[in-house]
Amino acid sequence: MKKTFSILIALFITLSALAINHVPKTTQDKKVVATYTEFTDNGQFMFTDADKKQLFFDEVSEDVNVDLYDDANLGKKYTITWVEEEMDVYDSEGDPTGEKQLYKRITSLVEVK
């Protein structure tokens, strides 16, 4: 009985260690200061940084209090914090294609005065 119990404990520890190694890596938040330029025709939020590099974001988190759909926010400079996530790509019928796409979500937006 003790031997069976010891084997079960060892098996549990081994499986737990394997599960921990397969947890997807989370990306660190990224930050940049940029000016809100436009809401694009493809539904992305476009910002331009000081080096004239255009940055595109796919979504804004619910806890962000800035309404980027409001034209009054165009031309304003913000400190943008975002995360990148891989999302599954779906075809026109809603079936997964097996491909992944990088998706950027704004998690914080603070106006720079």
N, C-alpha and C positions, 0 to 999 in steps of 0.2 A: 504494500500500500504506500509506504514512504517513497519507494522508488518511482512509482507511477506519479505521485504528487510532485516529486522533484523533476521528472521529465516534463510534466505539464507546465510547471513554473518556468523551466528553461525554454520551452517552446513559446510560451507567452512573451517572455522577454525578447526572444529572437524576432518574433513577428512584430512586436512593438517597435523594435529598432529599425526593421525594414520599412514599416509604415512611416516613421519619422523621416527617413531618407527620401521618400517619394512625395513629400509635401511640396507643392509648387512654390517656387521662389517668388516673393513679393518684391516689387520694384520700389526703390526709395522715391520719396517725393522729389520732384525737380522744381526749380524756381528760376524765374526770369522776370525782368522788367521790360514791358513792351506796351505799345499803344494799340488800343482796339481799333481795327481798321474797317472791318465789315463782317456781315453775316453772309456767307457765300451762297451761290445757287445750289451747291451740293449739301447745304445744311450744316456747314462748319463755321466755327467762330475763328476769324483771322485776326492775328495781331502782328505788328511789325516791331522788331527790337531796334536798338540804337545802331546796329550794323546793317540795317535795312533787310534783315533776314525775316522772311514771313513764316509765322508759326500758325499751324492749324489745329484746332481742338474740336473733338466730336461731341462732347457733352459737358454740362456744368452740373456739379453736385447740388442737391436740394438745399444744403445748408449755406450756399453762396447767396448773399443778399443783393447782388448786383444783377439787374435785369438786362442781359445783353441783347434782348430783342428790342429794347427801347433805343431809338436812334439818338436820344439825348446822351447816351454813353459813348457814341462814336467819337474818336479823337482823344479820348481820355487815356492817360497812362496808368498802368496797373502793375503791381507785383503779383505775378501769377504763380501759383503752386499747382502742380498737376501730377498725376500718375499715369503710367502707360500699362495697358493690359492687352493680352492677346485674346481675340474673340474669334469664334468660329464664323466662317463665311457660308452663306446660304444662297442657293440658286433662286431663280424667279418663282419656283414652285414651293419654296420654303424648305427644301431638303438640304442638309449639310453637304458641302463640297469636299470636305476633308482639308481645306486650306484654312490658314489662320491669317488674321489681319491685325495690325497694331492699332489700338484704340486709345486716344488721349482724353482723359476726363479732368477738368479743372476742379480742384478741391478747395481752393482759396483764391480770392480775388480782392486785393486791397488797393484802393486808389492812391497814387503817388501825387502829392500836391506840389 
